[in-house]
Every structure is written in C-alpha cells, then in structure tokens.
Amino acid sequence: MQTAQKVITAYRRKRIIVCLLVALLTLGTTLAIRFISQRSVNEEYIRTAASQRVTALDNILRPLSAERATLLSLVDKPCMDIHLTLRKMAASLQTVRSVALVASGMIYCSSIFGQRQADLHQLQPALPARHPLLLFSTDNSLLKGTPVLIQWYPASESGFDGVMLIVNIELLGTLILKEKSPLISDVSLQVGDHYFISGLGLIDKAHAPQASVIYRQRSTEFPFTININGPGAATIALEELPGELPLALIFSLLMTGIAWLATAGRMSFSREISLGITAREFTLWCQPLQDARSGRCCGVEILLRWNNPRRGEISPEVFIP
C-alpha cells in the first residue's frame, strides 16, 4: 500500500507542478501584455503632446513667413511714409511684439518707436545675416532682458538690409509649452543651441537638461525642435504595473483551475494503467498450487505482472486493489 501511495503522490506532484507553471506563465504574460500596452499608450501621449506644440508654433510663425514679401518691399522706403503701414502689419500679426526695418546694418524704422537710428549688431550680435534666421535672444529695446524669438529676413545679398520681427516667446511659451503630468515634466523649445523652458526662461545648450529628454520632434517648416522631458514611457508603465496585479492574479487563478481540471484525466495513475493495457504491458503468469500432504496439484494461481517501460517493474499491490 505504501508503494501505491508513492506512485499516486508522484503523479499528484507532477500535476501540481504543471498547474504552478501555468499560473506563473499566465501571471507573467498578463503583466507583460499590460506593460507593453500601457507603454504604447504613454508613447502615443508623448508623441501627440510634441506634435501639438510643433503645430501650434508652426501656426504662429507661418503668418510671419506669409508677410515676408510685403515686409521686404518696405525696406529702404522713408519711415514717415511707411510707419503707419508697419504698425498695422505688426497689429495684424498678433504674436509679434515689434517689426523693425534695417538698412545698411542700421535699424531706421520700428513699428513701436517709429523713426530711429540704432546699430543692429550692437543690439543683436547674431545679426545682420545673409540668410533667413530664427534665433533666441533677449530684448534690448522695449522690455529689456526678457526673452524673445527673432525672425530675420534679409533684403539684400550682403545681408545688411532686411526685416526683423520680434515675437514675445515668454507669453507664448507659457501658453504652449507649459505641461505638467506624470509623463511630462517639462517641454522645451530649441532653436539652434539655445532652449526656452517655461518658468526657467532662456538657457544655453550646456545647461539644458539633456539627460531627461525622452522625445524630440523637429518642425518640417521652421528651424526649431520641441523637446519633451520626463521619466519615460516605460518607467511610468512600470510604476503603474502593480495596479494591474489584481486582474492578473484573477486571470492566473482562472487558468490554474482550468489546468487542474484538464490534467485530472491525463496525469493520473488510472490513465497510466489504461496506456499499459493498450500497449500490452501486462503479462499473465500461472503458478500451480500443490497440496502439502499429498504433493498433488490442487489448483492454479494466476498472477498479473506489469512491466512498465516508463517506471520499470511495478508490484501488483500498486495496481490491484
């Protein structure tokens, strides 16, 4: 009876191991699927946030580009004749703080100050330039020290004549770039080697938080890039994974129960006996019974033997009740 108990216990142990493996596999697979799914959702959220800000800034700069030809046609004309037109154009471009006309490297007409004589290079060291240029700078004329975004359009090959449009990026940045969520800690606008971050203002590349940048999207129309800073889509998905444990455990218990029922017939000693009968592993032995007094044969005892190739010779007391 002890041998039979060992065999049954061995089958039961195998059955439990299989069910535990199913439980662990189900739990791991469920958590992995939820992690991948949540990470994809987080990545899509980050991409959408960057795309929305690129589109918003494109919409701000696009009217400036559309008025380029009209503004360039005003260069070299007397300021008294065009000042009113310049003020109207600055007012129509709602995001523009001021428009300045430059001739021979000197600002000679401004939508705010009217006629003036100021050296452009002294006010903005990066200007004038021979090619259209978008750059960050600080205002040195009106609200001194405040960050501004400058769009420069040259009117001559030498680059000393042109139009300078100044955009109040501090106000726009507060409206467009401000973002606080578990996925996004900061949004920065990069133009060249300078960055604008809402609340921090203008910073150079050396002081920019490069390590935490998780996504970048460059505008296809203008030379600027939106940088998204944050812990990362995978990090947040991993932090939210414990919240998925109850559902994963319920699903794991369900699959374990199904596995326990499914193995009831396949991992049992009775099935092993059925396989043995089908494979003709049982043999009959006839043993004569002899009378001790007369020495004559008084009967035959039929013995059943089981030669199991998987477990070896099995005693009759194991499979015979």
GULODO-916231 format. One record per residue: x, y, z of N, C-alpha, C, CB in turn; residue in one letter. Coordinates in steps of 0.05 Angstrom, whole numbers, padded with zeros to 5 digits, always signed. Glycine has a CB too. Layout:
% GULODO-916231
XYZXYZXYZXYZa ...
END
This chain:
% GULODO-916231
+00017-00024+00000+00000+00000+00000+00017+00025+00000-00019+00000+00024m +00041+00023+00013+00059+00045+00014+00070+00052-00013+00082+00040+00034q +00076+00031-00029+00086+00035-00056+00065+00049-00074+00095+00009-00069t +00040+00040-00072+00019+00052-00087+00016+00082-00080-00008+00037-00082a +00018+00088-00054+00016+00116-00045+00038+00133-00057+00016+00117-00015q +00062+00122-00059+00084+00137-00071+00079+00143-00100+00110+00121-00068k +00069+00124-00114+00063+00128-00143+00042+00150-00147+00054+00102-00156v +00020+00148-00131-00001+00167-00134+00009+00195-00126-00025+00159-00116i +00026+00196-00105+00037+00222-00096+00055+00234-00118+00053+00218-00070t +00070+00217-00132+00087+00227-00153+00071+00239-00176+00105+00204-00164a +00049+00226-00183+00031+00237-00204+00018+00264-00195+00009+00217-00211y +00010+00264-00170-00002+00289-00159+00018+00312-00158-00014+00284-00131r +00043+00305-00152+00064+00326-00151+00069+00337-00179+00090+00314-00140r +00069+00320-00199+00073+00329-00227+00049+00347-00235+00075+00306-00246k +00026+00339-00226+00002+00355-00233+00003+00383-00221-00024+00340-00224r +00012+00384-00196+00014+00410-00182+00036+00427-00195+00021+00406-00152i +00058+00415-00203+00080+00430-00216+00070+00442-00242+00104+00412-00221i +00055+00426-00258+00044+00436-00283+00026+00460-00278+00029+00414-00298v +00008+00457-00258-00010+00479-00252+00004+00504-00243-00031+00470-00231c +00025+00501-00227+00041+00524-00218+00055+00537-00241+00062+00515-00197l +00065+00521-00260+00078+00533-00283+00058+00549-00300+00091+00511-00300l +00034+00537-00303+00013+00552-00317+00006+00578-00303-00013+00534-00320v +00004+00577-00277-00002+00601-00261+00019+00623-00265-00005+00595-00232a +00045+00615-00263+00066+00634-00266+00068+00645-00294+00093+00621-00258l +00064+00627-00314+00065+00636-00342+00042+00655-00348+00064+00612-00361l +00018+00649-00338-00005+00667-00342+00000+00694-00329-00030+00654-00332t +00010+00693-00304+00014+00718-00289+00035+00735-00304+00024+00712-00261l +00058+00723-00312+00078+00738-00326+00069+00748-00353+00103+00720-00330g +00054+00732-00368+00045+00740-00394+00025+00763-00392+00032+00717-00409t +00007+00761-00372-00013+00783-00368+00000+00809-00361-00033+00775-00346t +00019+00808-00343+00033+00833-00335+00050+00844-00358+00051+00827-00310l +00062+00826-00373+00078+00835-00396+00061+00849-00417+00093+00812-00409a +00037+00837-00423+00019+00849-00442+00009+00876-00433-00005+00830-00448i +00002+00878-00407-00007+00903-00396+00015+00924-00396-00018+00899-00367r +00039+00916-00391+00062+00935-00391+00067+00945-00419+00088+00921-00381f +00067+00927-00439+00072+00936-00467+00049+00954-00476+00074+00911-00485i +00024+00946-00469+00001+00963-00477+00002+00991-00465-00025+00949-00469s +00008+00992-00439+00009+01018-00426+00033+01035-00436+00011+01015-00395q +00055+01022-00442+00078+01036-00453+00071+01048-00480+00103+01018-00455r +00057+01033-00496+00048+01044-00522+00030+01068-00519+00034+01022-00539s +00011+01066-00500-00007+01089-00495+00009+01113-00486-00028+01081-00473v +00029+01109-00468+00045+01131-00459+00061+01144-00481+00064+01122-00436n +00073+01127-00498+00089+01137-00521+00071+01153-00540+00102+01114-00536e +00047+01144-00544+00029+01158-00562+00021+01185-00550+00003+01142-00567e +00018+01186-00524+00011+01211-00510+00034+01231-00513+00005+01206-00480y +00059+01222-00510+00082+01239-00512+00085+01249-00541+00108+01224-00504i +00081+01232-00560+00083+01240-00589+00062+01261-00595+00081+01216-00607r +00037+01256-00585+00016+01275-00590+00021+01302-00578-00011+01264-00580t +00032+01302-00553+00038+01327-00540+00059+01343-00556+00048+01322-00511a +00080+01329-00565+00101+01343-00581+00090+01353-00607+00124+01324-00586a +00073+01336-00621+00062+01344-00647+00044+01368-00644+00047+01320-00659s +00028+01369-00623+00010+01392-00619+00025+01418-00615-00008+01387-00594q +00048+01417-00601+00064+01441-00596+00079+01450-00622+00083+01436-00574r +00088+01430-00637+00101+01437-00663+00081+01451-00681+00113+01412-00676v +00057+01440-00682+00036+01451-00699+00028+01479-00690+00011+01434-00699t +00027+01483-00663+00020+01510-00652+00041+01531-00660+00016+01508-00622a +00066+01523-00657+00087+01542-00664+00090+01547-00694+00114+01533-00653l +00084+01526-00709+00083+01530-00738+00062+01550-00746+00078+01503-00753d +00039+01548-00733+00017+01566-00738+00024+01595-00730-00008+01557-00723n +00041+01598-00710+00050+01625-00702+00069+01637-00722+00063+01624-00674i +00088+01620-00732+00109+01630-00750+00100+01632-00779+00133+01613-00748l +00080+01616-00786+00071+01616-00814+00061+01643-00824+00049+01595-00817r +00045+01658-00808+00036+01685-00818+00060+01704-00822+00017+01697-00798p +00081+01701-00806+00105+01717-00810+00118+01712-00836+00125+01713-00787l +00119+01686-00843+00131+01678-00869+00114+01687-00892+00135+01648-00870s +00087+01687-00888+00069+01696-00909+00071+01725-00915+00040+01689-00902a +00078+01741-00895+00081+01770-00899+00110+01778-00906+00072+01785-00874e +00127+01759-00911+00155+01765-00916+00158+01784-00940+00170+01739-00921r +00146+01777-00963+00150+01793-00987+00139+01821-00983+00135+01780-01011a +00117+01824-00970+00105+01851-00965+00124+01868-00948+00078+01849-00952t +00135+01855-00927+00152+01870-00909+00178+01878-00922+00158+01853-00884l +00189+01859-00938+00214+01865-00952+00211+01888-00972+00225+01840-00966l +00187+01891-00983+00183+01913-01002+00183+01940-00988+00156+01909-01016s +00181+01941-00962+00182+01966-00947+00210+01976-00941+00166+01964-00922l +00229+01958-00943+00257+01965-00936+00267+01987-00955+00276+01940-00937v +00282+02006-00944+00293+02029-00958+00273+02051-00964+00306+02020-00984d +00248+02047-00958+00228+02068-00961+00229+02086-00936+00200+02057-00965k +00223+02112-00939+00224+02130-00916+00205+02121-00894+00216+02158-00925p +00215+02122-00869+00199+02113-00846+00173+02129-00843+00216+02115-00820c +00174+02155-00849+00150+02171-00846+00128+02162-00864+00156+02200-00851m +00135+02151-00887+00115+02142-00907+00103+02115-00900+00128+02142-00934d +00119+02098-00886+00110+02070-00882+00105+02063-00853+00131+02051-00893i +00109+02082-00835+00106+02075-00806+00078+02066-00799+00113+02100-00789h +00058+02079-00810+00030+02071-00804+00025+02043-00815+00010+02091-00816l +00035+02038-00840+00032+02011-00852+00046+01990-00835+00043+02011-00881t +00070+01997-00825+00085+01979-00808+00070+01972-00782+00113+01990-00802l +00058+01992-00770+00043+01988-00745+00019+01971-00750+00035+02015-00733r +00005+01975-00772-00018+01959-00779-00011+01930-00783-00033+01970-00804k +00012+01925-00797+00021+01898-00802+00029+01884-00776+00044+01897-00822m +00042+01899-00758+00050+01888-00732+00025+01881-00715+00068+01908-00717a +00005+01898-00718-00020+01892-00703-00035+01868-00714-00039+01917-00703a -00033+01865-00741-00047+01842-00753-00033+01816-00747-00048+01845-00783s -00006+01817-00743+00009+01794-00734+00008+01793-00703+00039+01794-00745l -00012+01781-00692-00018+01784-00664+00004+01774-00645-00043+01769-00657q +00020+01756-00655+00042+01745-00637+00067+01762-00638+00048+01717-00645t +00068+01782-00656+00092+01798-00659+00092+01821-00640+00095+01807-00689v +00115+01825-00626+00117+01848-00608+00124+01873-00624+00139+01843-00587r +00143+01870-00643+00150+01893-00659+00162+01884-00685+00170+01911-00644s +00162+01902-00705+00174+01898-00731+00193+01921-00736+00152+01896-00754v +00218+01914-00744+00238+01934-00749+00250+01931-00777+00261+01932-00728a +00254+01953-00791+00266+01953-00817+00295+01962-00815+00251+01972-00837l +00312+01947-00829+00341+01952-00827+00352+01959-00854+00355+01926-00816v +00369+01980-00855+00383+01988-00879+00412+01994-00872+00369+02013-00892a +00430+01981-00887+00459+01984-00882+00467+01978-00853+00468+02013-00889s +00454+01957-00842+00460+01949-00815+00449+01966-00793+00490+01948-00812g +00433+01986-00800+00421+02004-00780+00390+02001-00780+00429+02034-00786m +00379+01999-00756+00350+01999-00753+00341+02028-00756+00341+01988-00725i +00326+02033-00778+00318+02060-00784+00288+02065-00780+00326+02068-00812y +00273+02043-00777+00244+02046-00773+00233+02023-00757+00229+02048-00800c +00217+02029-00737+00206+02008-00719+00176+02013-00716+00220+02009-00691s +00161+01991-00714+00132+01993-00711+00125+02006-00684+00119+01966-00713s +00143+02004-00664+00138+02016-00638+00150+02044-00635+00149+01998-00616i +00175+02047-00642+00189+02072-00637+00188+02091-00661+00218+02067-00631f +00179+02081-00684+00179+02098-00708+00207+02101-00719+00166+02126-00702g +00213+02125-00728+00239+02130-00740+00261+02130-00718+00240+02157-00755q +00283+02116-00723+00304+02114-00703+00330+02107-00718+00298+02094-00681r +00352+02109-00704+00378+02101-00715+00392+02085-00693+00395+02126-00723q +00393+02059-00697+00406+02041-00678+00421+02019-00693+00384+02028-00659a +00445+02014-00683+00462+01994-00695+00451+01966-00689+00492+01996-00685d +00443+01952-00709+00430+01925-00705+00450+01906-00692+00421+01913-00732l +00475+01906-00700+00494+01887-00689+00499+01892-00660+00521+01889-00705h +00498+01917-00651+00501+01922-00622+00478+01912-00606+00505+01952-00618q +00454+01914-00617+00430+01904-00603+00428+01874-00604+00405+01916-00614l +00434+01862-00628+00433+01833-00632+00458+01824-00646+00407+01826-00649q +00478+01814-00631+00504+01807-00642+00503+01786-00665+00521+01796-00620p +00482+01770-00666+00480+01750-00687+00470+01761-00714+00462+01727-00679a +00461+01786-00713+00450+01799-00737+00467+01824-00744+00421+01808-00732l +00466+01832-00770+00451+01821-00792+00463+01795-00803+00448+01841-00815p +00448+01781-00819+00457+01756-00831+00448+01754-00860+00446+01731-00816a +00463+01739-00876+00457+01738-00905+00433+01719-00911+00481+01728-00920r +00426+01702-00893+00405+01683-00897+00383+01686-00876+00416+01654-00896h +00358+01678-00882+00337+01679-00862+00346+01664-00837+00311+01667-00873p +00339+01675-00814+00350+01665-00789+00328+01666-00768+00375+01680-00780l +00325+01644-00753+00307+01643-00730+00325+01639-00705+00285+01621-00732l +00323+01657-00686+00341+01654-00663+00328+01665-00638+00367+01669-00668l +00338+01655-00615+00330+01665-00589+00349+01688-00581+00331+01643-00567f +00338+01707-00567+00354+01729-00557+00339+01742-00533+00360+01750-00579s +00350+01764-00524+00337+01780-00503+00331+01808-00514+00354+01782-00477t +00309+01819-00505+00300+01845-00515+00318+01867-00503+00270+01851-00508d +00330+01883-00520+00348+01904-00511+00336+01932-00516+00375+01902-00524n +00311+01933-00525+00299+01959-00532+00275+01966-00515+00292+01959-00561s +00255+01947-00514+00230+01953-00501+00229+01942-00473+00206+01942-00517l +00224+01916-00470+00224+01903-00444+00252+01890-00441+00201+01882-00440l +00271+01905-00432+00299+01896-00432+00302+01871-00414+00317+01918-00422k +00317+01852-00425+00323+01828-00410+00303+01805-00414+00326+01834-00382g +00280+01811-00426+00260+01789-00429+00267+01773-00454+00232+01802-00432t +00262+01747-00453+00269+01730-00477+00250+01736-00500+00267+01700-00469p +00261+01735-00524+00246+01739-00548+00255+01720-00569+00248+01769-00559v +00237+01715-00588+00244+01698-00612+00245+01717-00636+00223+01675-00616l +00267+01717-00650+00271+01736-00672+00271+01721-00698+00298+01751-00668i +00256+01731-00717+00256+01721-00745+00268+01743-00762+00227+01714-00754q +00290+01736-00775+00304+01755-00792+00301+01747-00822+00334+01757-00784w +00294+01767-00838+00292+01762-00867+00311+01783-00881+00263+01765-00878y +00332+01774-00895+00349+01793-00909+00336+01803-00934+00376+01780-00915p +00342+01829-00941+00331+01841-00965+00352+01845-00987+00318+01868-00959a +00377+01839-00980+00399+01842-00999+00418+01819-00996+00413+01869-00996s +00435+01815-01016+00454+01793-01016+00475+01797-00994+00468+01791-01042e +00481+01822-00988+00501+01828-00966+00490+01821-00939+00509+01857-00968s +00463+01821-00936+00451+01815-00911+00449+01839-00892+00465+01794-00897g +00458+01863-00900+00458+01886-00883+00430+01901-00884+00480+01906-00891f +00414+01893-00903+00387+01904-00905+00367+01881-00900+00382+01917-00933d +00345+01887-00886+00325+01866-00881+00304+01874-00861+00339+01842-00872g +00289+01854-00853+00267+01858-00834+00271+01841-00810+00239+01852-00848v +00267+01852-00786+00270+01837-00761+00243+01837-00747+00292+01849-00743m +00232+01813-00743+00207+01810-00728+00213+01798-00701+00186+01793-00744l +00202+01811-00680+00207+01801-00653+00181+01790-00641+00217+01825-00635i +00182+01765-00633+00159+01750-00622+00162+01748-00592+00156+01722-00635v +00141+01754-00578+00141+01752-00549+00139+01722-00541+00117+01768-00536n +00161+01709-00540+00161+01680-00535+00155+01673-00506+00188+01668-00544i +00160+01692-00488+00155+01687-00460+00126+01682-00455+00165+01710-00442e +00109+01699-00466+00080+01695-00463+00070+01670-00478+00065+01720-00473l +00079+01667-00503+00071+01644-00518+00081+01618-00506+00081+01647-00547l +00106+01619-00496+00117+01595-00484+00101+01586-00459+00145+01599-00476g +00092+01606-00444+00075+01599-00420+00049+01585-00429+00069+01624-00404t +00038+01594-00451+00013+01582-00460+00017+01556-00474-00001+01602-00479l +00038+01553-00490+00041+01530-00507+00059+01508-00494+00054+01538-00534i +00080+01517-00481+00100+01497-00472+00094+01487-00444+00127+01509-00473l +00077+01500-00429+00072+01492-00402+00057+01465-00401+00056+01513-00387k +00069+01446-00387+00057+01419-00386+00067+01405-00361+00064+01402-00411e +00049+01396-00345+00056+01381-00321+00038+01356-00319+00052+01398-00295k +00051+01333-00321+00037+01308-00319+00057+01287-00310+00023+01300-00346s +00048+01263-00301+00067+01242-00294+00086+01235-00316+00053+01218-00285p +00077+01238-00341+00094+01231-00364+00113+01253-00373+00077+01222-00387l +00104+01278-00369+00119+01301-00380+00125+01320-00357+00104+01316-00402i +00151+01324-00351+00159+01343-00330+00163+01371-00341+00184+01333-00317s +00174+01373-00365+00179+01399-00378+00178+01396-00408+00206+01411-00369d +00171+01418-00422+00172+01419-00451+00190+01443-00458+00143+01422-00464v +00210+01438-00474+00229+01459-00482+00228+01464-00512+00257+01453-00473s +00231+01489-00519+00233+01497-00548+00262+01502-00554+00215+01522-00554l +00273+01488-00573+00301+01490-00581+00304+01504-00608+00315+01463-00581q +00319+01526-00608+00326+01539-00633+00357+01543-00633+00311+01568-00635v +00370+01529-00651+00399+01529-00651+00410+01516-00626+00410+01558-00652g +00428+01530-00611+00439+01519-00587+00427+01531-00562+00469+01524-00586d +00404+01543-00564+00390+01555-00541+00363+01542-00538+00388+01585-00545h +00355+01542-00512+00329+01529-00505+00313+01549-00489+00334+01503-00488y +00286+01547-00493+00268+01562-00476+00250+01542-00462+00251+01582-00494f +00250+01545-00435+00233+01528-00418+00215+01546-00401+00250+01509-00400i +00190+01541-00402+00171+01557-00386+00178+01556-00357+00142+01548-00391s +00182+01579-00345+00189+01581-00317+00219+01584-00312+00180+01557-00302g +00235+01576-00332+00264+01579-00330+00275+01600-00349+00278+01552-00335l +00261+01605-00370+00270+01624-00390+00289+01612-00410+00282+01648-00376g +00308+01629-00419+00327+01621-00439+00351+01608-00425+00336+01644-00457l +00360+01585-00435+00384+01572-00425+00400+01562-00449+00377+01549-00405i +00426+01560-00445+00443+01551-00468+00445+01520-00467+00471+01563-00467d +00458+01509-00487+00459+01480-00490+00473+01467-00467+00473+01473-00516k +00493+01480-00456+00509+01468-00434+00492+01464-00409+00533+01486-00428a +00472+01480-00405+00456+01478-00381+00428+01466-00386+00452+01506-00369h +00424+01457-00410+00398+01444-00417+00397+01416-00405+00394+01443-00448a +00373+01407-00396+00371+01381-00384+00370+01359-00405+00345+01379-00367p +00393+01353-00417+00394+01333-00439+00387+01305-00429+00421+01334-00452q +00395+01299-00405+00392+01271-00395+00363+01262-00393+00405+01268-00368a +00345+01281-00388+00317+01274-00384+00300+01278-00410+00305+01291-00362s +00313+01284-00432+00298+01287-00457+00290+01259-00467+00314+01302-00479v +00264+01254-00469+00254+01228-00478+00243+01228-00506+00233+01218-00458i +00238+01252-00517+00227+01253-00544+00232+01280-00556+00196+01247-00544y +00239+01280-00582+00244+01304-00597+00228+01304-00622+00275+01308-00603r +00217+01326-00630+00204+01329-00655+00211+01355-00668+00173+01326-00652q +00222+01354-00692+00231+01378-00707+00209+01387-00726+00257+01372-00722r +00206+01413-00728+00187+01424-00747+00197+01419-00776+00182+01454-00742s +00179+01413-00793+00186+01409-00822+00186+01436-00837+00167+01390-00835t +00175+01457-00824+00173+01483-00838+00193+01504-00828+00146+01494-00834e +00200+01502-00802+00217+01523-00790+00239+01509-00773+00201+01542-00772f +00262+01523-00769+00284+01510-00756+00282+01510-00725+00310+01524-00764p +00263+01496-00715+00261+01493-00685+00253+01464-00679+00240+01513-00674f +00258+01457-00654+00253+01430-00644+00239+01431-00617+00279+01413-00642t +00219+01414-00614+00206+01411-00588+00218+01387-00574+00175+01408-00591i +00227+01392-00549+00239+01370-00533+00220+01365-00509+00267+01378-00522n +00214+01339-00506+00197+01330-00483+00215+01318-00462+00176+01310-00493i +00214+01329-00438+00229+01318-00415+00211+01303-00396+00244+01341-00400n +00221+01281-00386+00204+01265-00367+00218+01239-00360+00177+01260-00379g +00205+01224-00343+00217+01198-00334+00218+01177-00356+00203+01188-00310p +00201+01179-00376+00200+01159-00397+00174+01143-00397+00224+01141-00396g +00165+01134-00420+00141+01119-00422+00143+01092-00408+00134+01114-00452a +00166+01079-00411+00170+01052-00399+00171+01055-00368+00195+01039-00409a +00184+01075-00358+00186+01079-00329+00158+01083-00316+00204+01103-00322t +00142+01100-00328+00115+01104-00317+00098+01079-00320+00101+01128-00332i +00101+01065-00342+00085+01040-00346+00093+01020-00325+00090+01028-00374a +00119+01019-00318+00129+01000-00297+00118+01008-00269+00159+00999-00297l +00117+01034-00264+00107+01044-00238+00077+01038-00235+00112+01074-00235e +00063+01037-00257+00034+01032-00256+00027+01002-00257+00020+01046-00280e +00048+00986-00261+00043+00957-00264+00031+00944-00238+00069+00943-00270l +00039+00952-00214+00026+00939-00190-00004+00942-00190+00037+00952-00165p -00015+00963-00202-00044+00966-00203-00057+00945-00220-00050+00993-00214g -00042+00932-00237-00053+00911-00254-00052+00883-00241-00038+00910-00281e -00039+00881-00218-00036+00855-00205-00062+00841-00198-00019+00858-00180l -00082+00855-00187-00107+00841-00180-00120+00827-00204-00127+00860-00169p -00121+00841-00227-00132+00829-00251-00115+00806-00261-00135+00850-00273l -00089+00809-00259-00071+00788-00268-00073+00763-00250-00041+00798-00268a -00076+00768-00224-00079+00745-00206-00105+00730-00210-00077+00755-00177l -00127+00745-00215-00152+00732-00220-00151+00715-00246-00175+00753-00223i -00139+00726-00266-00136+00711-00292-00118+00687-00288-00125+00730-00314f -00097+00691-00272-00078+00669-00266-00092+00646-00251-00054+00678-00250s -00109+00653-00231-00124+00632-00216-00144+00618-00235-00139+00645-00193l -00156+00632-00253-00175+00620-00271-00161+00600-00289-00188+00642-00289l -00138+00607-00300-00123+00589-00317-00112+00566-00302-00100+00604-00331m -00105+00570-00276-00095+00548-00260-00117+00528-00255-00084+00559-00233t -00141+00537-00250-00164+00519-00246-00170+00503-00271-00189+00535-00238g -00168+00516-00294-00173+00502-00319-00151+00481-00323-00173+00522-00343i -00126+00488-00317-00104+00469-00320-00108+00445-00300-00077+00482-00315a -00117+00451-00276-00121+00429-00257-00143+00409-00266-00130+00441-00229w -00164+00420-00278-00185+00403-00288-00176+00388-00313-00210+00419-00294l -00160+00402-00330-00151+00389-00355-00132+00367-00350-00139+00410-00373a -00116+00369-00328-00096+00348-00323-00107+00325-00305-00072+00360-00309t -00133+00328-00297-00144+00308-00279-00144+00280-00292-00172+00315-00271a -00150+00279-00318-00151+00253-00331-00125+00245-00344-00172+00254-00353g -00109+00264-00352-00084+00258-00366-00061+00252-00348-00077+00280-00385r -00061+00264-00324-00038+00260-00306-00049+00245-00281-00025+00287-00297m -00058+00220-00285-00068+00203-00264-00058+00175-00268-00099+00204-00262s -00058+00160-00245-00048+00132-00247-00067+00114-00263-00045+00121-00219f -00093+00121-00262-00112+00105-00278-00107+00107-00308-00141+00114-00272s -00099+00131-00317-00092+00134-00345-00067+00118-00352-00088+00164-00352r -00048+00117-00332-00024+00101-00337-00031+00072-00340-00004+00105-00313e -00050+00062-00325-00059+00034-00328-00072+00030-00355-00079+00027-00305i -00089+00050-00363-00102+00047-00390-00081+00046-00412-00121+00071-00394s -00061+00063-00410-00039+00062-00430-00024+00036-00430-00019+00085-00425l -00021+00025-00406-00007-00001-00403-00023-00024-00416-00001-00008-00375g -00049-00023-00412-00066-00044-00424-00066-00041-00454-00095-00042-00414i -00068-00017-00464-00067-00012-00493-00041-00022-00505-00072+00017-00500t -00019-00017-00491+00008-00024-00502+00015-00053-00495+00029-00006-00490a -00003-00068-00484+00001-00096-00476+00026-00099-00459+00004-00113-00502r +00027-00083-00438+00049-00084-00419+00044-00104-00397+00055-00057-00408e +00019-00114-00394+00012-00133-00373+00016-00162-00383-00017-00128-00363f +00026-00178-00366+00030-00207-00373+00018-00224-00351+00060-00214-00378t +00008-00248-00359-00004-00267-00340+00016-00289-00334-00030-00279-00351l +00018-00296-00309+00035-00318-00300+00017-00338-00286+00059-00308-00282w +00020-00363-00293+00005-00385-00280+00024-00400-00261-00007-00405-00301c +00015-00401-00236+00031-00414-00215+00014-00437-00203+00040-00394-00193q +00024-00462-00205+00008-00485-00194+00008-00485-00164+00020-00512-00204p -00015-00494-00153-00018-00497-00124-00015-00527-00117-00045-00485-00115l +00002-00533-00099+00008-00561-00092-00001-00567-00064+00038-00568-00095q -00015-00590-00061-00024-00599-00034+00000-00608-00019-00045-00622-00037d +00003-00597+00006+00027-00603+00022+00027-00632+00031+00028-00584+00045a +00004-00644+00035+00003-00672+00045+00007-00692+00023-00023-00677+00059r -00009-00688+00002-00008-00709-00019+00013-00702-00041-00035-00712-00032s +00021-00677-00042+00040-00669-00062+00028-00667-00090+00063-00689-00063g +00002-00669-00091-00012-00667-00117-00020-00638-00123-00036-00686-00118r -00023-00631-00149-00031-00604-00157-00061-00601-00152-00025-00599-00188c -00068-00582-00136-00096-00578-00129-00108-00552-00141-00099-00577-00099c -00093-00538-00157-00104-00514-00169-00082-00497-00183-00118-00497-00148g -00091-00475-00194-00072-00457-00208-00077-00428-00198-00075-00460-00240v -00056-00415-00191-00058-00386-00184-00048-00369-00207-00041-00380-00157e -00066-00351-00216-00059-00334-00239-00049-00307-00228-00084-00329-00257i -00025-00300-00236-00012-00276-00227-00009-00256-00250+00017-00282-00215l -00013-00231-00244-00012-00209-00264+00013-00192-00259-00037-00191-00264l +00030-00190-00279+00055-00174-00277+00053-00151-00297+00080-00192-00282r +00065-00128-00288+00065-00104-00304+00094-00094-00308+00047-00081-00292w +00103-00097-00333+00129-00087-00340+00126-00060-00354+00145-00107-00358n +00127-00039-00338+00123-00011-00348+00149+00000-00358+00110+00007-00326n +00152+00006-00384+00178+00017-00394+00184+00044-00383+00177+00018-00425p +00164+00058-00373+00168+00085-00362+00177+00085-00333+00144+00102-00365r +00167+00064-00318+00173+00063-00289+00186+00037-00281+00148+00067-00274r +00190+00019-00300+00201-00007-00293+00181-00027-00283+00223-00003-00272g +00190-00048-00269+00172-00068-00258+00155-00056-00235+00188-00092-00248e +00129-00059-00238+00110-00048-00218+00097-00072-00203+00089-00030-00231i +00098-00070-00177+00087-00091-00160+00057-00092-00163+00094-00086-00130s +00045-00116-00162+00016-00119-00165+00000-00104-00144+00008-00148-00163p +00011-00101-00120-00003-00087-00099-00008-00057-00106+00012-00089-00073e +00007-00047-00127+00003-00019-00135-00022-00016-00152+00028-00009-00150v -00026-00034-00171-00048-00030-00189-00072-00049-00184-00039-00034-00217f -00069-00068-00165-00091-00085-00158-00101-00077-00130-00083-00116-00158i -00126-00069-00128-00137-00060-00102-00135-00082-00081-00167-00052-00105p 
END
